[in-house]
């Protein structure tokens, strides 16, 4: 059996991509600030019914340069700072501490759009991190309070017990904050907007930070 005869290969090749109809994007009409364009595209994604349009892939590297990626929620965007939160003792927290650079990727398939962000990582102060933590649901705060993300789980019963204990602690003290909870931000120095095209004539616009302003460059598909 050749590679192209494998069932999974046939399945993958048979799946549609960028089928459309897809919106148009004219880079000449783009605003000077990528934050403004992202907000426009985010609202378009919401209006189009994209599920969790604020979900993004966070990419980091470990000390050996090996990449890791996972999906998180964008918490805020202001002044070129793209914020998300996590425990500092998690794999991503440790990798960000070792290499404080990251990339973010948004993908909205209904619209055939991607947004890609790169830049240095900024760590918020304890007050802002606590505010973010207390804004989460009680169940999300309980999960974060465990502080054992990515550790090997030997017995699901222990997890359920510890989670119940954490939920009870939060019930008794609603102001309790997980000590490792951290609000991070990517200070973007590059933001790319990618509009897919069914015929693969994709439209790409890259913003590059130049001091207090941005330069824009169209890119080949």
BAFI-3210 file (N, C-alpha, C; in Angstrom, 3 decimals, decimal comma, padded with zeros to 6 digits):
// residues 221
n [1|2|3|4|5|6|7|8|9|10|11|12|13|14|15|16|17|18|19|20|21|22|23|24|25|26|27|28|29|30|31|32|33|34|35|36|37|38|39|40|41|42|43|44|45|46|47|48|49|50|51|52|53|54|55|56|57|58|59|60|61|62|63|64|65|66|67|68|69|70|71|72|73|74|75|76|77|78|79|80|81|82|83|84|85|86|87|88|89|90|91|92|93|94|95|96|97|98|99|100|101|102|103|104|105|106|107|108|109|110|111|112|113|114|115|116|117|118|119|120|121|122|123|124|125|126|127|128|129|130|131|132|133|134|135|136|137|138|139|140|141|142|143|144|145|146|147|148|149|150|151|152|153|154|155|156|157|158|159|160|161|162|163|164|165|166|167|168|169|170|171|172|173|174|175|176|177|178|179|180|181|182|183|184|185|186|187|188|189|190|191|192|193|194|195|196|197|198|199|200|201|202|203|204|205|206|207|208|209|210|211|212|213|214|215|216|217|218|219|220|221]
n.u [000,845|000,662|001,582|-000,405|-002,562|-003,400|-005,965|-006,287|-004,948|-006,496|-008,823|-007,993|-007,243|-009,680|-011,115|-012,667|-011,186|-010,988|-013,338|-015,308|-018,262|-015,878|-014,879|-013,814|-010,655|-009,088|-006,007|-005,295|-007,200|-006,830|-006,497|-004,092|-003,175|-002,653|-004,203|-006,734|-007,599|-007,645|-009,721|-011,881|-011,898|-012,339|-014,922|-016,251|-015,906|-017,392|-019,955|-020,244|-020,699|-018,612|-017,289|-016,042|-014,319|-012,311|-010,370|-007,021|-003,888|-001,126|002,288|005,343|008,810|011,007|013,939|015,664|014,969|012,783|009,533|006,343|002,794|-000,463|-003,985|-005,411|-007,319|-007,800|-007,440|-007,353|-006,719|-004,709|-003,076|-001,155|-000,539|-001,130|-003,057|-003,064|-003,648|-002,195|-000,937|002,151|003,785|003,195|003,861|003,956|004,271|006,803|008,354|007,991|009,206|011,837|012,385|011,385|009,633|007,051|004,526|001,360|-001,614|-004,527|-007,366|-009,999|-012,009|-014,474|-014,433|-012,075|-009,752|-006,718|-004,830|-001,676|000,684|003,654|006,129|007,751|007,401|005,450|005,094|002,438|001,739|001,253|-001,217|-002,841|-002,791|-004,119|-006,620|-007,453|-007,620|-009,668|-011,774|-012,511|-014,633|-016,023|-015,419|-013,317|-011,448|-011,000|-009,795|-007,433|-006,295|-005,312|-002,763|-001,185|-000,842|-000,233|001,292|001,932|-000,925|-001,885|-004,071|-007,373|-009,243|-007,909|-007,463|-010,136|-010,811|-008,966|-009,782|-012,360|-011,743|-010,382|-012,440|-014,051|-012,421|-012,422|-015,103|-015,341|-013,602|-013,947|-012,200|-009,790|-006,726|-004,972|-001,591|000,259|-000,941|-000,835|-000,909|-000,160|001,375|001,770|003,909|003,471|005,587|005,280|002,557|000,453|-002,074|-004,136|-005,902|-007,684|-008,067|-010,098|-008,888|-006,307|-005,031|-004,077|-004,503|-002,275|-001,224|001,262|002,052|004,635|006,339|007,632|009,210|007,052|005,067|003,658|004,715|003,498|003,331|002,455|002,310|003,563|001,388]
n.v [-001,196|002,108|005,431|007,223|005,574|004,934|004,763|007,018|008,962|009,208|010,099|012,593|013,982|014,200|016,015|019,198|022,467|025,918|026,427|028,319|030,479|033,153|036,119|039,269|041,000|043,989|045,224|047,895|049,363|048,954|049,772|051,938|050,767|047,547|046,531|047,668|046,573|043,883|043,879|044,519|042,236|040,278|040,909|040,399|037,624|036,869|037,700|035,946|033,604|032,062|029,613|030,170|032,488|033,916|032,163|031,007|029,803|029,312|029,461|028,233|027,708|025,161|024,819|023,454|024,315|023,114|023,204|023,975|023,872|025,150|025,692|028,685|031,316|034,593|037,318|040,091|042,978|045,625|048,524|047,130|044,944|041,657|039,722|036,878|034,151|031,989|029,319|029,872|027,725|025,826|023,957|025,800|028,153|027,786|027,580|030,105|031,631|030,854|031,394|034,279|034,855|034,621|033,184|033,774|032,403|032,840|031,288|031,321|029,386|029,525|031,973|031,833|032,972|033,975|035,161|036,144|036,477|037,788|038,247|039,794|038,556|039,797|040,096|040,506|042,508|041,410|042,292|042,744|040,187|038,785|039,993|039,072|036,327|036,224|036,940|034,687|031,755|029,933|027,152|027,158|028,624|026,837|024,683|025,916|026,434|024,031|023,718|021,793|021,365|019,512|017,599|014,076|012,038|009,756|008,589|009,055|009,446|010,767|013,226|014,137|014,338|016,285|018,434|018,854|019,630|022,001|023,509|023,791|025,330|027,728|028,340|028,923|031,053|033,466|035,384|034,207|033,619|031,854|031,232|030,922|031,920|033,779|036,653|037,063|038,758|039,260|041,390|042,713|042,645|042,031|041,478|039,544|039,484|037,241|036,420|033,897|032,314|030,637|029,809|029,808|032,205|033,850|036,653|038,625|040,580|042,215|043,690|045,567|046,500|049,730|051,549|053,781|053,411|051,685|049,791|048,634|045,770|044,129|040,616|037,870|035,178]
n.w [000,000|-000,956|000,178|-000,585|-000,767|001,739|004,226|005,946|004,517|002,209|003,418|004,475|002,141|000,959|002,390|002,468|002,032|002,651|001,235|000,962|000,626|000,856|002,619|001,180|001,287|001,417|001,555|001,260|002,523|005,162|008,655|010,387|012,690|014,002|016,091|015,807|013,371|014,070|015,966|014,309|012,638|014,566|015,436|013,044|012,993|015,240|014,389|012,282|013,538|014,524|016,623|019,839|019,113|020,302|020,978|020,834|019,543|021,506|021,174|022,348|023,370|024,615|026,802|025,078|022,643|021,489|020,204|021,756|021,795|022,478|023,052|024,097|025,733|024,557|026,640|026,720|024,683|024,159|023,225|021,710|023,282|023,862|025,822|028,037|030,351|032,865|034,974|036,589|037,085|035,252|032,163|030,012|031,472|032,653|030,348|029,234|031,193|030,864|028,172|027,158|024,891|022,464|020,285|018,789|017,406|015,612|014,183|011,986|010,477|009,085|007,890|006,585|007,653|009,228|012,018|012,980|015,525|016,915|019,474|022,368|025,714|028,353|031,823|034,001|036,937|040,382|041,338|039,038|037,970|039,983|039,815|037,326|037,882|039,838|038,296|036,979|036,602|039,448|039,227|037,391|038,844|040,924|039,579|038,725|041,168|042,011|040,934|039,602|036,943|034,013|035,289|035,865|036,070|038,333|039,590|038,972|040,984|043,030|041,807|041,564|044,249|045,194|043,629|044,559|047,153|046,630|045,514|047,752|049,401|047,978|048,114|050,804|051,045|049,041|048,053|047,741|046,091|043,614|044,102|042,002|039,788|036,830|034,833|031,557|028,760|025,261|023,771|020,903|018,083|015,560|013,452|011,556|009,099|007,503|004,758|003,412|000,184|-002,164|-004,505|-003,798|-003,922|-001,757|000,465|002,170|004,898|006,598|009,664|011,088|013,959|014,481|016,437|017,920|016,121|013,224|010,394|007,249|005,143|002,191|001,556|-000,363|-001,439]
ca.u [000,000|001,420|001,145|-001,648|-003,651|-003,775|-007,291|-006,246|-004,531|-007,669|-009,736|-007,477|-007,296|-011,066|-011,734|-012,580|-010,527|-011,205|-014,377|-016,037|-017,736|-015,004|-014,918|-012,675|-009,829|-008,278|-005,019|-005,208|-008,184|-006,526|-006,092|-002,663|-002,871|-003,183|-005,233|-008,025|-007,990|-008,008|-011,049|-012,839|-011,972|-012,954|-016,363|-016,729|-015,953|-018,550|-021,157|-020,321|-021,011|-017,434|-017,276|-014,868|-013,417|-011,203|-009,398|-005,791|-002,799|000,078|003,479|006,527|009,887|011,673|015,363|016,352|014,467|011,675|008,303|005,113|001,651|-001,724|-005,010|-005,826|-008,272|-007,303|-008,128|-007,457|-005,790|-004,656|-001,760|-000,227|-000,275|-002,126|-002,954|-003,619|-003,269|-001,875|-000,107|003,577|004,472|002,827|004,913|004,074|004,824|008,236|009,001|007,979|010,211|013,157|012,495|010,221|009,127|005,961|003,727|-000,069|-002,270|-005,982|-007,854|-011,449|-012,177|-015,668|-014,047|-010,790|-008,850|-005,761|-004,051|-000,471|001,307|004,928|006,717|008,292|006,401|005,407|004,402|001,699|002,007|000,422|-002,577|-003,584|-002,942|-005,177|-007,890|-007,836|-007,999|-010,950|-012,799|-012,847|-015,724|-015,537|-014,816|-012,031|-010,524|-010,643|-008,840|-006,155|-005,758|-004,612|-001,359|-000,453|-001,083|000,720|001,915|001,353|-002,079|-001,849|-005,369|-008,404|-009,951|-007,157|-007,770|-011,483|-010,780|-008,264|-010,601|-013,453|-011,154|-010,102|-013,728|-014,520|-011,605|-012,900|-016,427|-015,149|-012,852|-014,087|-011,098|-008,568|-006,081|-003,917|-000,326|001,013|-001,700|-000,103|-001,417|000,934|001,035|002,751|004,087|003,648|006,441|004,855|001,195|000,077|-003,466|-004,123|-007,228|-007,597|-008,779|-010,363|-007,930|-005,007|-004,457|-004,317|-004,109|-001,565|-000,734|002,084|002,398|005,896|006,495|008,773|009,085|005,689|004,122|003,718|004,791|002,738|003,846|001,752|003,174|003,137|000,564]
ca.v [000,000|003,350|006,444|007,836|004,591|004,734|005,342|008,364|009,872|009,453|010,926|013,954|014,612|014,411|017,060|020,520|023,563|027,221|026,208|029,568|031,782|033,830|037,580|039,923|041,833|044,944|045,793|049,350|049,984|048,551|050,876|052,033|050,007|046,187|046,291|048,060|045,593|042,649|044,031|044,404|040,832|039,521|041,160|039,639|036,215|036,734|037,817|034,768|032,442|031,261|029,156|030,618|033,249|034,457|031,099|031,176|028,877|029,915|028,650|028,544|026,741|024,742|025,200|022,814|024,885|022,327|023,988|023,455|024,716|024,806|026,699|029,485|032,375|035,957|038,029|041,528|043,528|047,077|049,100|046,142|043,888|040,586|039,105|035,567|033,815|030,590|029,129|030,030|026,436|024,938|023,871|027,066|029,148|027,551|027,899|031,552|032,172|030,559|032,112|035,167|035,214|033,702|033,443|033,506|032,178|032,724|030,749|031,333|028,684|029,947|033,161|031,613|034,001|033,752|036,281|035,608|037,506|037,417|039,314|039,516|038,274|040,714|039,515|041,524|042,518|040,499|042,828|042,476|038,733|038,400|040,457|038,130|035,062|036,372|037,096|033,378|031,053|029,169|025,874|027,453|028,994|025,619|023,926|026,619|026,373|022,755|023,991|020,603|021,187|018,749|016,501|012,762|011,703|008,322|008,105|010,084|009,709|011,791|014,493|014,568|014,720|017,560|019,465|019,140|020,381|023,354|024,196|024,133|026,453|028,933|028,653|029,524|032,303|033,877|036,262|033,412|033,679|030,866|031,992|030,807|032,444|034,891|037,267|037,316|039,474|039,301|042,734|042,372|043,404|041,621|040,933|039,272|039,160|036,304|036,137|032,796|032,373|029,279|029,505|029,919|033,534|034,416|038,041|038,697|041,906|042,145|044,899|045,459|047,627|050,606|052,542|053,962|053,236|050,422|049,773|047,519|045,194|042,980|039,465|036,887|034,100]
ca.w [000,000|-001,021|001,128|-001,054|-000,660|003,130|004,497|006,505|003,452|001,372|004,206|004,551|000,823|000,586|003,202|001,825|002,732|002,025|000,226|000,782|000,170|001,792|002,452|000,543|002,160|000,666|002,476|001,126|003,412|006,538|009,540|010,674|013,906|013,891|017,107|015,244|012,361|014,756|016,550|013,196|012,223|015,655|015,363|011,888|013,388|016,132|013,564|011,421|014,356|014,843|018,012|020,584|018,232|021,090|021,237|020,052|019,828|022,075|020,889|023,148|023,177|025,843|026,774|023,957|021,403|020,966|020,373|022,340|021,425|023,117|022,782|025,238|025,438|024,641|027,720|026,448|023,693|024,327|022,994|021,178|024,268|023,726|027,142|028,370|031,725|033,156|036,155|036,280|037,231|034,146|031,151|029,286|032,379|032,778|029,074|029,088|032,103|030,306|026,891|027,197|023,570|022,129|019,087|018,918|016,119|015,568|012,905|011,870|009,202|008,350|007,133|005,937|008,147|010,303|012,538|013,593|016,369|017,546|020,256|023,692|026,745|029,482|032,970|034,747|038,372|041,180|041,453|037,811|037,854|040,922|039,269|036,275|038,516|040,519|037,278|036,427|037,273|040,603|038,824|036,768|039,910|041,657|038,763|038,756|042,529|042,176|040,665|039,198|035,519|033,195|036,024|035,586|036,907|038,623|040,048|038,789|042,241|043,742|041,143|041,920|045,660|045,317|042,997|045,498|048,259|046,148|045,377|049,092|049,854|047,298|048,658|052,120|050,914|047,640|047,654|047,650|044,776|043,413|044,131|040,761|038,649|036,225|033,606|030,628|027,541|024,172|023,232|019,496|017,178|014,219|013,377|010,164|008,793|006,372|004,208|002,478|-001,090|-002,651|-005,570|-003,125|-004,112|-000,439|000,697|003,444|005,273|007,815|010,404|011,822|014,872|014,253|017,484|018,403|015,015|012,500|008,944|006,687|003,907|001,638|001,383|-001,357|-000,854]
c.u [000,884|000,845|-000,194|-002,828|-004,104|-005,115|-007,236|-005,820|-005,702|-008,665|-009,283|-007,579|-008,729|-011,772|-011,599|-011,803|-010,734|-012,263|-015,200|-017,540|-016,953|-015,051|-013,684|-011,905|-008,933|-007,284|-004,928|-006,183|-007,910|-006,120|-004,597|-002,237|-003,450|-004,239|-006,618|-008,505|-008,380|-009,402|-012,128|-013,016|-012,615|-014,469|-016,976|-016,871|-017,142|-019,839|-021,353|-020,613|-019,837|-017,468|-015,957|-013,884|-012,237|-010,179|-008,202|-004,782|-001,597|001,248|004,665|007,618|010,492|013,156|016,153|015,882|013,324|010,364|007,203|003,993|000,419|-002,694|-005,430|-006,839|-007,588|-008,124|-008,322|-006,449|-005,840|-003,230|-000,735|000,136|-001,430|-002,032|-003,674|-003,123|-003,023|-001,124|001,366|004,345|004,095|003,968|005,069|004,648|006,330|008,965|009,040|008,999|011,613|013,408|011,281|009,843|008,053|005,305|002,287|-000,652|-003,767|-006,356|-009,366|-011,825|-013,393|-015,350|-012,745|-009,737|-007,944|-005,200|-002,884|000,281|002,622|005,440|007,238|007,160|006,568|004,597|003,738|002,059|000,996|-001,026|-003,409|-003,776|-004,059|-006,544|-008,382|-008,327|-009,392|-012,093|-013,205|-014,014|-015,177|-014,874|-013,454|-011,000|-010,076|-009,607|-007,464|-005,491|-005,006|-003,122|-000,543|-000,612|000,092|001,500|001,215|000,228|-002,108|-003,222|-006,406|-009,163|-009,228|-007,416|-009,126|-011,544|-010,126|-009,080|-011,768|-012,933|-010,877|-011,388|-014,274|-013,720|-012,090|-014,275|-016,292|-014,458|-012,896|-012,956|-009,769|-008,030|-004,992|-002,580|000,440|000,307|-001,062|-000,787|-000,215|000,436|002,141|002,775|004,452|004,666|006,133|003,460|000,853|-001,399|-003,494|-005,557|-007,098|-008,446|-008,924|-009,351|-006,486|-004,287|-004,686|-003,813|-003,499|-001,043|000,007|002,335|003,698|006,070|007,768|008,668|007,663|004,642|004,345|003,957|004,034|003,366|002,919|002,750|002,657|002,305|001,421]
c.v [001,251|004,360|007,046|006,879|004,395|005,399|006,766|009,382|010,209|010,343|012,384|014,677|014,907|015,507|018,421|021,505|024,844|027,138|027,462|029,402|032,495|035,339|038,091|040,726|042,696|045,588|047,318|050,074|049,670|049,757|050,850|051,134|048,600|045,861|046,584|047,051|044,274|042,754|043,934|042,944|039,967|039,696|040,440|038,159|035,952|036,749|036,596|033,489|031,541|030,896|029,549|031,388|033,861|033,390|031,264|030,114|029,671|028,962|029,163|027,539|026,383|025,091|024,571|023,350|024,106|023,063|023,225|024,404|024,204|025,955|027,363|030,534|033,736|036,715|039,507|041,878|045,042|047,550|048,103|045,027|042,895|039,705|037,758|035,215|032,320|030,533|029,203|028,717|025,443|024,867|025,204|028,154|029,007|027,915|029,404|032,216|031,979|031,331|033,023|035,750|034,194|034,114|033,041|033,321|032,041|032,153|030,672|030,715|029,123|031,141|032,968|032,611|033,495|035,098|035,687|036,738|036,958|038,581|038,842|039,353|039,235|040,062|040,633|041,454|041,641|040,980|042,520|040,985|038,241|038,816|039,510|036,820|035,155|036,601|035,781|032,765|030,279|027,855|026,094|027,869|027,770|024,807|024,583|026,529|025,074|022,917|022,806|020,319|020,503|017,697|015,187|012,483|010,188|007,770|009,221|010,410|010,768|013,166|015,025|015,032|016,089|018,703|019,848|019,952|021,825|024,156|024,623|025,307|027,769|029,334|029,369|030,884|032,744|034,769|035,517|033,433|032,614|031,584|031,968|031,461|033,731|035,361|037,640|038,176|039,325|040,729|042,579|043,272|043,045|041,008|040,750|038,897|038,396|036,011|035,066|033,011|030,954|028,853|029,673|031,221|034,333|035,859|038,131|040,114|041,783|043,542|044,632|046,707|048,399|051,756|052,603|053,751|051,883|050,684|048,553|047,072|044,076|041,859|038,565|035,796|032,965]
c.w [000,000|-000,029|000,716|-000,977|000,780|003,403|005,040|005,449|002,551|002,109|004,211|003,212|000,386|001,358|002,508|002,677|001,931|000,926|-000,036|000,895|001,267|001,561|001,726|001,591|001,286|001,623|002,404|002,051|004,881|007,376|009,814|011,827|013,785|014,941|016,543|014,211|013,021|015,356|015,474|012,783|013,302|015,637|014,164|012,236|014,308|015,318|012,674|012,201|014,646|016,327|018,669|019,685|018,960|021,461|020,297|020,452|020,315|021,827|021,685|022,803|024,520|025,750|025,631|022,610|020,779|021,226|021,084|021,930|022,135|022,870|024,093|024,777|025,545|025,674|027,427|025,368|023,821|024,102|022,509|022,135|024,234|024,966|027,252|029,765|031,876|034,477|035,786|036,379|036,147|033,137|030,421|030,174|032,526|031,493|028,837|030,006|031,536|029,014|026,760|025,834|023,212|020,820|019,376|017,525|016,326|014,205|012,951|010,524|008,394|007,447|006,360|006,377|009,261|010,745|013,301|014,282|016,923|018,373|021,603|024,699|027,917|030,602|033,765|036,228|039,109|041,259|040,217|037,588|038,767|040,400|038,161|036,878|039,136|039,532|036,636|037,188|038,465|040,217|038,177|037,813|040,702|040,886|038,790|040,120|042,777|041,935|040,215|037,709|034,833|033,976|035,670|036,581|037,110|038,988|039,888|040,068|043,070|043,131|041,571|043,373|045,837|044,714|043,910|046,679|047,851|046,010|046,731|049,664|049,247|047,809|049,998|052,043|049,450|047,138|047,529|046,220|044,708|043,290|042,818|039,573|038,129|034,955|032,748|029,467|026,519|023,638|021,753|018,805|015,726|014,305|011,905|010,068|007,472|005,963|003,140|001,236|-001,622|-003,713|-005,088|-003,458|-002,831|-000,348|002,101|003,669|006,591|008,368|011,151|012,675|014,550|015,255|017,997|017,322|014,339|011,019|008,448|005,364|003,444|001,385|000,253|-000,679|-000,304]
res [x|x|x|x|x|x|x|x|x|x|x|x|x|x|x|x|x|x|x|x|x|x|x|x|x|x|x|x|x|x|x|x|x|x|x|x|x|x|x|x|x|x|x|x|x|x|x|x|x|x|x|x|x|x|x|x|x|x|x|x|x|x|x|x|x|x|x|x|x|x|x|x|x|x|x|x|x|x|x|x|x|x|x|x|x|x|x|x|x|x|x|x|x|x|x|x|x|x|x|x|x|x|x|x|x|x|x|x|x|x|x|x|x|x|x|x|x|x|x|x|x|x|x|x|x|x|x|x|x|x|x|x|x|x|x|x|x|x|x|x|x|x|x|x|x|x|x|x|x|x|x|x|x|x|x|x|x|x|x|x|x|x|x|x|x|x|x|x|x|x|x|x|x|x|x|x|x|x|x|x|x|x|x|x|x|x|x|x|x|x|x|x|x|x|x|x|x|x|x|x|x|x|x|x|x|x|x|x|x|x|x|x|x|x|x|x|x|x|x|x|x]
***
